[in-house]
């Protein structure tokens, strides 16, 4: 691929037209002559679209130079500097295709001071709209460019920024839903629940009239006879597929719900780290009081207990029915309600997440009896293995209180 402003004299070396007419000019930087095979190889590298971006960019620079494009124009097309284009052309003339595959020696990663790390973390956790930017979220590219533009750091790579954020405990997470509580007694109810948790955790010594045992109680369900989504270990498909393998287990498709539903009344003893549960066909005030009486029998009548629950109507005392308040007063029990739309403060919700993960995911029970038996067996296993690392990890990830 000869250059367009080069002509050959028969039996002589290649000379520029400017030199042929006697004009003295500086020799332009350009790639050496490349043959058809080398040109085809450069085209394959560019069209392949995979591999190193550096190799692709350098191959494009060499090919543009072979097509007689000047250095300044190549720099404009490739969005780089003319000096870099000249260096890449000189490297290819000296080393050939080996220059397209640079071997970086690496170096010591750039270190950032503690104030710089704190500022980077603060900006990463903020919204781009707070800085008058038309973006809904930060990407590594936008965040790195903004940090340099604002003078927080002189320079930072995308990988360096990702590693720094990981070291600071910041990760890219999905937004979760949030419902604001409009309970007029929100502050008082939340403070009371948190105070009971402090007693259970041993952070506060209970006074004479305060409860010594704290239960977190709620209903789990409805429990349907339906195939639940889940995961399983199975042989890989694709090019790793074994032609003689057995078909993987599938989840049954169903559109009907036969056999009715069941409800799990569960309570979590914060002091003993134990889970208790009864399965009922309905969840009404009568069943709620039955379960509360069961919790009362777990400790002597002289020991005052507190039951943290939500504002579900069977848990409340109404003008027509005062069984909840009268039963609690006569049995040395305190009912502590979480604020409206704040059931996340109830620590049993994290236990329900573990129950769903270990017991229900991937199941398809034919009867409520089989499903209830598996739930009871899980509760027994959970109380015997409360220190299991996997169990504690699932609970800690789901716990918000």
N, C-alpha and C positions, 0 to 999 in steps of 0.2 A: 504494500500500500504506500506508494511514493507520495510525497507532499506535493500540493498543487503548485507551489511557487518554486519548484525545483525542476531543472531540466538536465538531461544527460547529453554528454557529447560522446559520440562513438569512440570507444577505446580510451575514455578518460574518466576521471572521478566526477562525482556529483557536485555541482556548483549552484549557487543561488543566481537568479536572474539579475539581482542588483549587482552582484560581483561581476557578472558577465559584461555589464555595460560600464564597469569601472567605478560604480558608486561604492563608497566605503561605509558600511553599516555594521552595527553589532550583531553577531550571530544570534538568532532567536532560539530560545530553548524549545526543543521539540524531541519527540520520541524517535528512537532509531527506526530504521526500516524494519517492518515486521512482515513475515511471509503469510501465505494464505492459511496455513495450519495454525499459526499463532493468532491470527485474526479470528479464526473460527473458535479457538479456545477462549479468547476474551469474550466473544459473544455468548458462549455457553455459560460462562461465569455470571454474566450480567443477567441473562434470561432465566437462570435457574431459580432465583428468588430465595434460595435457602443458603445457609452457611453464615459466615462472618460478614457483618455489615462493612467492616473495614476493607475486606477483600473485594467486595462488590464495588465500593466507592473508588478504590484505587484502580480496579480494572476499567471502570467507566472513564476515569481521567486519562488513562493510557490510550484507550480507544478513541476518545475525542481528539487527543493530540495527534494520533495517527490519521485522523480525518482532516488534518490541517487546521484545526481550530486553535487560535492563539491562546496563550496562557491566561490573559485577562478575561477573555470570554469564557474559558473553562471555569475560572473561579466564580464568575457570575452564575453560570448554569448549575454548578455543584454547591453553591452557597458556602464557599470557603475562601481562603486568602490565596493570592497569587503565589506567595512564597511556599505555601504548602503544595500547590500544584507543581511548582518547579522541583521541589524536593522529591516528590513522588515520581516525576519523569526521570530525574537523574538516577534515582534508586533503580528504576526499571531498566534504564540503559546499562547500569553497572551489574545488576544481579539477576535480571530477567524476571521470570515468573516467581522466583523465590521472594522477591520484594513485595508481592501481593499478599503474602502470608507472614506478617511480622510476628516475631516472638518477643513479647513484652517481658522485660525483666522484673516488672513490678517495682515496688518500693514501699516505704513506710506510709501507712495510711495517715491522712491529715488528722490531727488532733484538734478538738474544740474545747474551749474553756467552759467552766461550769456556767457562767452567765449566758454564753452562746447556746449551750445545750438547753437551758431553761427557756430561753426565748424561742428556740426552734420548736420545742415541745408545746409551748403556749400557742404559737401561731398554728401549728398542725391541728390542735384541738379546737381552734376557732373556726368560724364560718368564713368563706371567701367574701360573702356579701358584707361582712363587718369591715372589710378593707376596700370597699367600693369596687369589687371585682364581679363581673357578670357570670359567676360560676356557682353551682350548688354544692360542690364538694371539691376537695383538693386531690389532685393526682401528684405523683412524685415529680413529674416534669413541672407542673404549675407551681408547686410548693418550692422546688429548688430555684426556679427562676425568680420567684417573689422574694425569697430570702436574700438572693444576690442583689436584686434591684433595690431592696430596702436597706442594704448595707449590714444586715445581720451577720453575714459571713462573706468572705472574699470569693470563695468558690466552694462548691460541694457537688459531688456526683450523685446520680440517682441511687446507686448501690450504697454509697456512703450514707446518704440520707435514710435509706431503708434500715440499714444496720443501726444507725443512731436512734431512730424511733423505736426499734425493737428493744434496744438496751434500756431505753427510758420507759418501757412498758406501754408503748402506744402501738396499736395495730389498726388495720383497716377493717371496720366492723359494719354490719348491717344495722340500719336504724330500726328500733323496735317501737311498737305502739305505746302510747302513754295517755292515760285518761285522768284528767284533773279532778280531784275530789271537791265537791261542793258542800260537803258536810259542814254545818256551822260550828260543830264541836270538834273539828278536825285536829286542832292543836292539842286539846285536852285528851282525846282518845289516843292519839299517837304517843303522847308523852307517857300515858299510863301503860300502854303496851310495851314501850321501850323500857320503862322502869321495871316491869315484870321480867323482861328478858335479862336485864341487869342483875336481878335477884337470882335467876336461874343460872347465869354465867358466873356467879360468885363475885360480881363486881360491887354489889351493894348488899349490906347485911339487912335482912328484913326486920321491920319493927314488930312489936308485940301483936298488933292486929293485922299484919300483912300476911299474905299466903306464903307458904314454904315450898309448895309444889306447883309447877306451872305446866299446864297442858295446852297444846295447840290443836284445835279440833276443827274438822270440816268434813263435808261429804264429797266423795269422788264418784263420778259417773255422769250420765247413766251408762251402765255396763250393758252393751248390746251384744247379741250373738252375731258378730260380723267379722270378716277377715280384716285384721289390722295391718297396716303397712309396716315393714321392717326390713332388716338386712340379714344376709346370710353369707356363709363361706361357700363358694362354688368355683368350679374350674373355669379358667379364662376362655374367652372366645377369640375370634379373629384368627390371626396366623398361629396363635398358640393352641388352637382348638384341637382336642383329641377326637378323632372321628368315632372312636368307640366309647366315648363318655356317655354317662346317663344324663338325660335332660334335667336341667335345674328345676328345683321346686318352684312352683308358681303360686301366686295369691289368687284365691277363688274370686271371680267376679260375681257380685250379688247386688240386687236392687231391692230386696225385701228384708224386713226385720221381724222375724218370727220369735215367739216365746216371750215377748215383753222385755222389760228391763229390770235391772237390779241397781242398788245404790250401796256404796261402801261408806259406812260411818267410821272415821279413823281419827285417832288422837295420837299426838307425839309428846312423850314425856321428856321435857328438856333436861331435867336433872339426871335421869337414868339413861337417856339416849335410847329409848325404846318406842316402838310403834305398836299400837293396838288398833284392831279393826273388827267391825261386825257388818255383815252384809244383810240388807233389809230389802223387801220388795218395794217399799215406798219410803219417802223421806218427809215425814210430817212431824208435828210437834211431839206426838206421843213417842215416836221412835227416837227422836232427839233426847227426850227426857229419860227414856230407857237406857240409852247409851251413857248419859251423864251419871245415872245411878250406878252403872257398871264402873265408871271411872272413880266414883266415890268409894267403892268397895276395895279399891287397890291400896288405900291408906287408912289408917285409923281415923275415927270420927273427930278426934281432937286436932288432927293436922289440917290446917286450912289450905285449900287448894284453889287455884285460879284456872279458868278455862277461857282461852283466847279463841274467839270465833268471829265470823263475819255477820253482816246484817240481814242474813236470809230470814224471811218472815217466821219460819218455825222456831228460830232462835230467840225471838223477841217476846217481850211482855206487852200485851195489849190491854185495852180497857175491858174487853170481853173475856180475856183469858190471862190470868196472872199465875199460871202454873210454873212458868220458868222462874220468875222472881221469888215466888213463895217456896219453891223447891230448893233454890239456891240458898235462901236465907235460913231454912230449917236444917240444911245439911252442911253448913259451914263452907259454902262454895261461893266464889266470886266469878261472875260472868263479865269478862272484859271484851268489849266489841271493838273491832278495827274500824277506822273511818270508812264512810261510804266510798265505794270505788277504789278502795285501798287494801284489798285482800292480799296484795303482795306482801304486806307486813306480817302475814301469818306464816310462820316458818314451816308449817306442814305442807305448803305448796311445793317446796323443794323435794320433800319426801314423796309426793305424788309424781313428780317428774321422774324420780328414780324407779318408782313402782311401774310406771308406764314403760320405761326404758328396759327394765330387766324382765318384766312379766308379761306385758300385753303386746309389745311390738312384735309383729310377725306371727301372731297366733290366729287360730281360727277354730274356736271351741264350738262343739256341737250342742252342748247343754250348759245351762247356768251352773249346774253342780260342778262340772269339770272346771269351769272358769273360776268359781269361788274357791275350789280346792287349790288351784294354782296360786291364787292371791294369798290364801292362808299360809301355804307352804313358803311363799316368799317372805311374808312377815316374820315367820319363825327363823328363816335363814338370815334375814336382815338384822334381827335382834341378836343373833349369835355371832354375826360378822360385822358388827357396827364399825369396826376399824378397817374394813376392807378399803384398799386404796382407790380402786375403781369406783366403788360406791360413794366414797367421800368426795371424789372428783366430780361426779355427776351432781351430787347434792350441792357442793360449793359453787358450781357453775350456775345452778338454778336459784340459789338462795339470794334473796334481795333484802332480807331483814336481819 
